[in-house]
Amino acid sequence: MKVLGALGYGLVNVFHPRMLWLMLWPMLVALALWGTAAFFFWRRLSQPLGDLLRRWLEALLGWLPYDLGMLAAFIANSMLLMLFFALVYLTALFILGAFGMQKMVDHVAAQSFPSLERRRGGSVAGGVWNAIVTLAGMVGMFLISLPLWLVPPLGPVVLLAILAWANQRLLRYDALAEHADQDEMARILRERRGSLYLLGFLLALFAYVPVVQFFGPVVFGLAFTRYLLGALHDARSLRD
């Protein structure tokens, strides 16, 4: 229930005047970057990928009286489209984490937890390192899982799993860095791992919902912050 409450908080507060610009510019920058890359490289990637899938389909389903080349081309372009949306979304999320997360933390703290002590267990260097680890882990999982992408039903599932991990990994550090000390941060991230993965998975799904995907990064930045500061507030209340 607290996960849904945090998500509801993010949906309501995304249209706050302080959040509107954060909602727009990271996504516009990400769309410009990956739209340019798609313009120049889409055909160069889709054709060899389609040829590879066609050979795989012919070996597996060559007995069927259908044009497997058209099917392979459709699957290849669908895979690239999914990857395009995921890259736009993740790029916007990285930009938001680097340049907008502090504003969201201040907004949530002022609204919901004005008396929560700031113990500053995190740092700018820690946030940068967390982003590097997230990016490296995501690339590593993507490369390891590449054979599964050749099995069409598994490709979307694998991508959602990778995005769910990357989403929660990227957002959780900055959400707590200002208010929690290092021990509190480690304990909360350990105890709330399942809920954080659920939020990360929901964010991954948002990446493929038209219109919603445009303001999804800010919604979940707010949701992660609200959920984790609430967890920190509850933990301190129990100790006191």
C-alpha positions as CSV (number, residue, x, y, z in Angstrom):
1,M,0.0,0.0,0.0
2,K,2.8,2.4,0.8
3,V,4.2,1.8,-2.7
4,L,0.9,2.8,-4.3
5,G,0.6,5.8,-2.0
6,A,4.0,7.0,-3.1
7,L,3.1,6.5,-6.7
8,G,-0.1,8.4,-6.2
9,Y,1.9,11.2,-4.5
10,G,4.2,11.3,-7.6
11,L,1.2,11.5,-10.0
12,V,-0.4,14.3,-8.1
13,N,2.7,16.4,-7.6
14,V,4.1,16.1,-11.1
15,F,2.0,19.1,-12.1
16,H,3.3,21.3,-9.3
17,P,4.8,24.4,-10.9
18,R,8.3,23.5,-9.5
19,M,8.1,20.1,-11.2
20,L,6.8,21.1,-14.7
21,W,10.1,22.2,-16.1
22,L,11.8,19.1,-14.7
23,M,9.2,17.1,-16.5
24,L,9.9,18.6,-19.9
25,W,13.5,19.3,-20.5
26,P,15.2,16.0,-19.7
27,M,12.8,14.1,-21.9
28,L,13.2,16.7,-24.7
29,V,17.0,16.3,-24.5
30,A,16.8,12.5,-24.5
31,L,14.4,12.5,-27.5
32,A,16.7,14.8,-29.4
33,L,19.8,12.7,-28.8
34,W,18.3,9.3,-29.5
35,G,16.1,10.6,-32.3
36,T,19.2,11.8,-34.1
37,A,20.9,8.5,-33.5
38,A,17.9,6.6,-34.9
39,F,17.8,8.8,-38.0
40,F,21.3,7.9,-38.9
41,F,21.6,4.3,-37.7
42,W,18.2,2.6,-37.7
43,R,18.5,1.1,-41.1
44,R,22.1,0.0,-40.5
45,L,21.0,-1.9,-37.4
46,S,17.6,-3.2,-38.5
47,Q,18.8,-4.9,-41.7
48,P,21.5,-7.1,-40.2
49,L,19.3,-7.8,-37.2
50,G,16.5,-8.8,-39.6
51,D,18.8,-11.0,-41.6
52,L,20.0,-12.8,-38.4
53,L,16.4,-13.3,-37.3
54,R,15.4,-14.6,-40.7
55,R,18.1,-17.2,-40.7
56,W,17.1,-18.2,-37.2
57,L,13.4,-18.4,-38.1
58,E,14.1,-20.4,-41.3
59,A,16.1,-22.9,-39.4
60,L,13.3,-23.3,-36.8
61,L,10.1,-22.7,-38.9
62,G,11.3,-23.1,-42.5
63,W,8.5,-25.7,-43.2
64,L,5.8,-23.0,-42.9
65,P,4.4,-21.6,-46.2
66,Y,5.0,-17.9,-45.1
67,D,7.4,-15.1,-45.9
68,L,9.7,-15.4,-42.9
69,G,11.7,-12.5,-44.1
70,M,8.8,-10.1,-43.5
71,L,8.2,-11.5,-40.1
72,A,11.9,-11.2,-39.2
73,A,12.0,-7.6,-40.4
74,F,8.9,-6.8,-38.3
75,I,10.4,-8.4,-35.2
76,A,13.8,-6.6,-35.7
77,N,12.1,-3.2,-36.0
78,S,9.9,-4.0,-33.0
79,M,13.0,-4.8,-30.9
80,L,14.7,-1.6,-32.0
81,L,11.6,0.4,-31.2
82,M,11.5,-1.1,-27.7
83,L,15.2,-0.4,-27.2
84,F,14.7,3.2,-28.5
85,F,12.0,4.0,-25.9
86,A,14.0,2.4,-23.2
87,L,17.1,4.4,-24.0
88,V,15.1,7.7,-24.2
89,Y,13.6,6.9,-20.9
90,L,16.8,5.9,-19.2
91,T,18.7,8.9,-20.6
92,A,16.0,11.3,-19.3
93,L,16.2,9.5,-15.9
94,F,20.0,9.9,-15.8
95,I,19.7,13.6,-16.6
96,L,16.9,14.0,-14.0
97,G,19.0,12.2,-11.4
98,A,22.0,14.4,-12.1
99,F,20.3,17.8,-12.3
100,G,16.8,17.5,-10.8
101,M,16.8,15.0,-8.0
102,Q,17.9,17.5,-5.3
103,K,14.9,19.8,-6.2
104,M,12.5,16.8,-5.9
105,V,14.0,15.8,-2.5
106,D,13.6,19.4,-1.2
107,H,10.1,19.5,-2.5
108,V,9.0,16.2,-0.9
109,A,10.8,17.0,2.4
110,A,9.2,20.5,2.6
111,Q,5.7,19.1,1.9
112,S,5.7,15.9,3.9
113,F,8.7,15.7,6.3
114,P,9.7,19.3,7.2
115,S,11.1,18.1,10.6
116,L,13.1,15.2,9.3
117,E,16.8,15.7,10.2
118,R,19.3,15.9,7.4
119,R,22.2,13.7,8.3
120,R,23.9,13.8,4.9
121,G,25.1,10.2,4.7
122,G,25.5,10.5,0.9
123,S,27.7,12.8,-1.3
124,V,28.0,14.1,-4.8
125,A,30.8,11.6,-5.4
126,G,28.6,8.8,-4.1
127,G,25.8,9.8,-6.5
128,V,28.2,9.9,-9.4
129,W,29.6,6.4,-8.5
130,N,26.0,5.1,-8.1
131,A,25.2,6.3,-11.6
132,I,28.4,4.7,-13.0
133,V,27.6,1.4,-11.3
134,T,24.0,1.5,-12.6
135,L,25.1,2.2,-16.2
136,A,27.8,-0.5,-16.1
137,G,25.4,-3.1,-14.5
138,M,22.7,-2.3,-17.1
139,V,25.1,-2.6,-20.0
140,G,26.5,-5.9,-18.6
141,M,23.1,-7.4,-18.1
142,F,22.1,-6.3,-21.6
143,L,25.1,-8.0,-23.2
144,I,24.7,-11.2,-21.2
145,S,21.1,-11.4,-22.1
146,L,21.5,-10.8,-25.9
147,P,20.9,-14.5,-26.8
148,L,17.5,-14.3,-25.1
149,W,16.5,-11.4,-27.4
150,L,16.5,-13.8,-30.3
151,V,13.6,-15.6,-28.7
152,P,10.8,-13.0,-29.4
153,P,8.6,-13.7,-26.3
154,L,11.6,-13.3,-24.0
155,G,13.0,-10.0,-25.3
156,P,10.4,-7.7,-23.7
157,V,10.6,-9.6,-20.4
158,V,14.4,-9.4,-20.3
159,L,14.3,-5.6,-21.1
160,L,11.7,-5.0,-18.4
161,A,13.8,-6.9,-15.8
162,I,16.9,-4.9,-16.7
163,L,15.0,-1.6,-16.6
164,A,13.4,-2.5,-13.2
165,W,16.8,-3.0,-11.7
166,A,18.3,0.1,-13.3
167,N,15.4,2.3,-12.3
168,Q,15.5,1.5,-8.6
169,R,19.3,1.4,-8.4
170,L,19.6,4.9,-10.0
171,L,16.9,6.7,-7.9
172,R,17.3,5.3,-4.5
173,Y,20.7,6.7,-3.5
174,D,19.9,10.4,-4.3
175,A,16.5,10.0,-2.6
176,L,18.2,9.2,0.8
177,A,21.6,10.9,0.5
178,E,20.6,14.2,2.0
179,H,18.6,12.9,5.0
180,A,19.9,9.5,6.0
181,D,23.3,8.6,7.5
182,Q,25.2,5.7,5.9
183,D,23.9,3.1,8.3
184,E,20.3,4.2,7.9
185,M,20.7,4.2,4.1
186,A,22.1,0.7,4.0
187,R,19.5,-0.7,6.4
188,I,16.5,0.8,4.5
189,L,17.8,-0.2,1.1
190,R,18.2,-3.8,2.4
191,E,14.8,-4.0,4.2
192,R,12.8,-2.3,1.4
193,R,14.5,-4.1,-1.5
194,G,11.3,-5.8,-2.7
195,S,9.2,-2.6,-2.7
196,L,12.0,-0.7,-4.5
197,Y,12.1,-3.3,-7.3
198,L,8.3,-3.1,-7.6
199,L,8.5,0.7,-8.1
200,G,11.4,0.1,-10.6
201,F,9.2,-2.4,-12.5
202,L,6.3,0.0,-12.6
203,L,8.5,2.7,-13.9
204,A,9.8,0.3,-16.6
205,L,6.2,-0.3,-17.7
206,F,5.5,3.5,-17.8
207,A,8.2,3.8,-20.4
208,Y,5.9,2.2,-23.0
209,V,2.6,4.0,-22.1
210,P,2.0,6.8,-24.6
211,V,1.8,10.3,-23.1
212,V,2.4,8.9,-19.6
213,Q,6.0,8.1,-20.6
214,F,6.7,11.8,-21.1
215,F,6.3,12.7,-17.4
216,G,7.1,9.2,-16.0
217,P,10.7,10.0,-14.8
218,V,9.5,12.9,-12.6
219,V,6.6,10.9,-11.3
220,F,8.9,8.1,-10.1
221,G,11.6,10.5,-8.9
222,L,8.9,11.9,-6.6
223,A,7.5,8.5,-5.8
224,F,10.9,7.0,-4.8
225,T,11.7,10.1,-2.7
226,R,8.4,10.0,-0.9
227,Y,8.6,6.3,-0.3
228,L,12.2,6.3,1.0
229,L,11.9,9.4,3.2
230,G,8.7,7.9,4.6
231,A,10.6,4.7,5.4
232,L,13.4,6.8,7.0
233,H,10.8,8.7,9.1
234,D,9.1,5.5,10.2
235,A,12.5,3.9,11.2
236,R,13.5,6.9,13.3
237,S,10.1,7.0,14.9
238,L,10.4,3.4,16.0
239,R,13.8,4.0,17.5
240,D,12.7,7.1,19.3
